[in-house]
Amino acid sequence: MQAFFTALPNNTNMAFVVITHLHPEFESHLPEILQSHTDMPVTQVTKLMKVEPNKVYVIPPNRRMVMTDSKLDVAEFEEPRGHRAPIDLFFRNLAGSHPDAAAVILSGTGTDGAVGIKAIKENGGLLMVQHPHDAEYDGMPRAAIATGD
């Protein structure tokens, strides 16, 4: 993560939304961890907020992230644990709000993200996937690559 955040020029007009698989009952320290690797403000989204450039927004445990226009919000999952796909949900939502979005798939198990990347690509967005050999868990990168998108 460090290189990803520090390689950005000062005049970048992008916001970063980090969606991970978090245990629903444990407190997340992801905002503090990310903050130690970037000068950009890092915020865990807990309520409706406007997305601003050069800021990092992080999903909280046991919630899905929703984007409407230039605002982020969180909502409860409708699916039971084990059937949730927070990355797919966010990518599909993002693609509808921001056709020029960029999506990044990093290390992870399962196939979450593989469906959502199709929406990103169909709406003219950019997709980047971590090489499976460099990923601690290669399931998500392999699933993304397997879509052919």
Legacy VTK file of the C-alpha trace (Angstrom):
# vtk DataFile Version 3.0
C-alpha trace
ASCII
DATASET POLYDATA
POINTS 149 float
0.000 0.000 0.000
2.754 2.451 0.763
3.995 2.747 -2.818
0.427 3.033 -4.113
-0.304 6.063 -1.960
3.051 7.842 -1.985
3.566 7.606 -5.743
0.785 10.109 -6.426
1.682 13.667 -7.465
0.482 16.498 -5.223
-1.989 17.782 -7.813
-3.872 14.486 -8.212
-7.631 14.985 -8.186
-8.621 11.488 -7.196
-10.283 10.070 -4.138
-9.539 6.551 -2.957
-12.106 4.142 -1.548
-10.780 1.017 0.147
-13.153 -1.942 0.368
-11.877 -5.033 2.165
-13.334 -8.165 3.674
-13.515 -7.461 7.397
-14.709 -9.689 10.193
-18.106 -8.254 11.190
-17.479 -8.439 14.929
-13.942 -7.052 15.169
-12.883 -3.420 15.287
-10.941 -2.414 12.185
-7.605 -0.642 12.470
-7.327 -0.234 8.709
-7.718 3.579 8.783
-4.793 3.924 11.216
-2.673 1.479 9.252
-3.282 3.292 5.975
-2.787 6.700 7.586
0.722 5.668 8.625
1.563 5.235 4.913
0.111 8.403 3.370
-0.146 12.129 3.945
-3.725 12.095 2.635
-6.443 12.117 5.310
-7.903 8.633 5.874
-11.497 8.339 7.099
-13.623 5.337 7.973
-17.062 6.001 6.486
-19.806 5.729 9.104
-22.400 8.086 7.628
-23.216 9.972 4.439
-20.271 12.114 3.374
-19.130 14.004 0.313
-16.148 12.501 -1.491
-13.256 14.927 -1.797
-10.083 14.629 -3.878
-6.848 13.488 -2.268
-8.605 11.681 0.569
-8.898 7.997 1.423
-12.220 6.486 2.498
-12.338 3.089 4.216
-15.238 0.678 4.693
-16.157 -0.161 8.308
-16.775 -3.730 9.516
-20.152 -5.337 8.845
-21.279 -2.704 6.327
-21.377 -2.283 2.572
-20.270 0.938 0.924
-22.694 2.823 -1.340
-21.802 5.634 -3.742
-24.343 8.055 -5.142
-23.074 10.894 -7.292
-20.122 12.182 -5.249
-21.262 10.921 -1.861
-20.415 7.799 0.100
-22.613 6.103 2.629
-22.740 2.750 4.387
-25.620 0.331 4.681
-26.314 -2.995 6.329
-25.795 -6.130 4.295
-28.906 -7.810 2.970
-27.078 -11.111 2.440
-26.004 -13.471 5.224
-22.310 -13.680 6.060
-20.535 -15.935 3.584
-22.707 -14.708 0.702
-21.646 -11.070 0.768
-19.757 -9.403 -2.055
-18.963 -5.856 -0.862
-16.428 -5.229 -3.624
-18.792 -6.307 -6.429
-21.567 -4.188 -4.934
-19.346 -1.127 -4.686
-17.841 -1.526 -8.174
-21.298 -1.795 -9.769
-22.483 1.215 -7.791
-19.341 3.185 -8.650
-19.614 2.394 -12.357
-23.102 3.900 -12.458
-22.041 7.084 -10.665
-18.580 7.591 -12.183
-18.047 6.055 -15.624
-14.374 7.088 -15.639
-13.564 5.271 -12.384
-10.504 3.137 -11.827
-10.777 -0.138 -9.919
-7.958 -2.124 -8.358
-8.162 -5.780 -7.312
-5.521 -6.842 -4.795
-4.842 -9.980 -2.770
-7.897 -11.829 -1.497
-9.716 -15.123 -1.481
-12.833 -15.903 -3.463
-14.260 -14.147 -6.490
-15.570 -10.885 -5.009
-14.916 -8.102 -7.519
-15.084 -10.252 -10.651
-18.687 -9.260 -11.467
-18.221 -5.604 -10.569
-15.206 -5.142 -12.811
-17.391 -5.853 -15.820
-19.544 -2.835 -14.913
-16.434 -0.684 -14.486
-15.101 -1.714 -17.924
-18.500 -1.449 -19.663
-18.764 2.143 -18.456
-15.322 3.134 -19.727
-13.403 2.738 -16.487
-9.926 1.396 -15.888
-9.133 -1.922 -14.203
-5.866 -2.940 -12.558
-5.222 -6.342 -10.987
-2.365 -7.419 -8.763
-0.337 -10.203 -10.366
-1.459 -13.462 -8.718
2.151 -14.486 -8.034
2.660 -11.285 -6.000
-0.583 -11.657 -4.027
-0.623 -13.292 -0.613
-4.003 -14.758 -1.596
-4.450 -15.122 -5.348
-8.176 -15.980 -5.574
-9.527 -12.503 -6.265
-6.796 -11.522 -8.751
-7.198 -14.826 -10.619
-10.998 -14.451 -10.711
-10.670 -10.920 -12.078
-8.214 -12.013 -14.762
-10.398 -14.996 -15.678
-13.245 -12.673 -16.693
-11.190 -11.554 -19.680
-12.023 -7.947 -18.918
LINES 1 150
149 0 1 2 3 4 5 6 7 8 9 10 11 12 13 14 15 16 17 18 19 20 21 22 23 24 25 26 27 28 29 30 31 32 33 34 35 36 37 38 39 40 41 42 43 44 45 46 47 48 49 50 51 52 53 54 55 56 57 58 59 60 61 62 63 64 65 66 67 68 69 70 71 72 73 74 75 76 77 78 79 80 81 82 83 84 85 86 87 88 89 90 91 92 93 94 95 96 97 98 99 100 101 102 103 104 105 106 107 108 109 110 111 112 113 114 115 116 117 118 119 120 121 122 123 124 125 126 127 128 129 130 131 132 133 134 135 136 137 138 139 140 141 142 143 144 145 146 147 148
